[in-house]
Amino acid sequence: MASLLRMPEVAASATEAILQGWGVAEGGTYATRDTLATVETEKALVDVEAESDGTMVRYLVAAGSTVEVGTPIALIAAPGENLGDIDGVLAELGVSAAPAPTPVVAVVPVAASSTEPAHPLVSPFEHQPTWAVDLASAAVAADTDGGRVFASPLARRLAREAGLDFAQLRGTGPGGRIVRRDVEAALAAAAARPVAPVASPFTSPVAAPTQPGTAFEDVPHSRMRRAIASRLTQSKQNVPHFYLRATCRVDALLAARSDLNAVSQVRISVNDFIVKAVARAHVMVPDMNVIWTDDAIRKFSTVDVAIAVATERGLVTPVLRGVEALTIGQVAAQAKDFAARARAGQLRQDELEGGSISVSNLGMFGTEEFAAIINPPQAAIVAIGAARKEPVVVDNEVRVGTVMTATVSVDHRSVDGALAAEWLAAFKALIENPIQILA
């Protein structure tokens, strides 16, 4: 029986995603678990798999389109099913095969004195076919009286964040509809003008540069940068952070790493030891292996640790599962695989979810110490600084030793100070006695 393939909610609370490409040609057949399409979220590429055997009858959305969750993206059918009139089948399923003149998803009121004409809008995204919007919206779209401007969620959100007035925008979509490129064009034009931006009803006026003629470049926010900004702002606003710091001797760890790399098939890094030490400390202090939820503190029986990976698109945090049961070599191999696929944009969404703690290491950049922002809903993040030579006291004598600073940021809702201090003491002891990490 023919049915519609819809854009799935590939990430929690996602409202839209990019249809990156199709895995099955139009008219082609597929088997269960074959990849029908690849969807791009803010941080990962996600394969949409077939739940049963079938035929890809017709694409309803072009590759590269930004699509709202729940929108039909293809017509599919059972293997060998003859649909006959495909347009008729689409109509029966509530999808028009021809572009509808007036579908819309959002209405933005403007001042009655505005001289700009009202623009009926098409679908939520400029590349999305007009028929992909719920037909109940068409009646709203047809009414352009009363000084209303119709806008897609994406165009409306971008304009609101940039402080643009919809009354000043001109649509270039079908029928004069305002779409994303119209907002981006307005932003580019505003950046090129050496004047202060017009005050908007959404944001406070932005001051003009104090130095006339100062050269600058506005780099538009990427989807990942917006996601990172939103998530970390939410974390600092809603999660009560507190911070503990320890200075660890790492001479023994560096020696153990050198010995292991002499015989290991995979190169082991200092960060691999740190990830294993974090997991081991969670086993020793199990009350740290938690996250905060609205109804309870959730405790985990295995230790999943997220590792921060810097990419050209932004920071991502893939999660190593069951680290307490992995060897140091397995941790190293998985971490290297994650880092390579993160930089290639090939991580799956499920690989970016979960974990109770993250490890962020800036030591390779020479940063001696820093405090990181917790990645919700995790309870903590450990910030690792560079290993450096410093005077240390051993048996009342001053010697030269190699030390490393670890700063743990903790969610005070789920973890108290004494518990976090106990965990940090366990972590420090493990780092300074690496044989316990490998046991």
Summary of the structure (lengths in Angstrom):
residues: 439
radius of gyration: 27.0
end to end distance: 56.9
largest distance: 89.6
contacts: 1365
relative contact order: 0.10
helix: 31%
strand: 24%
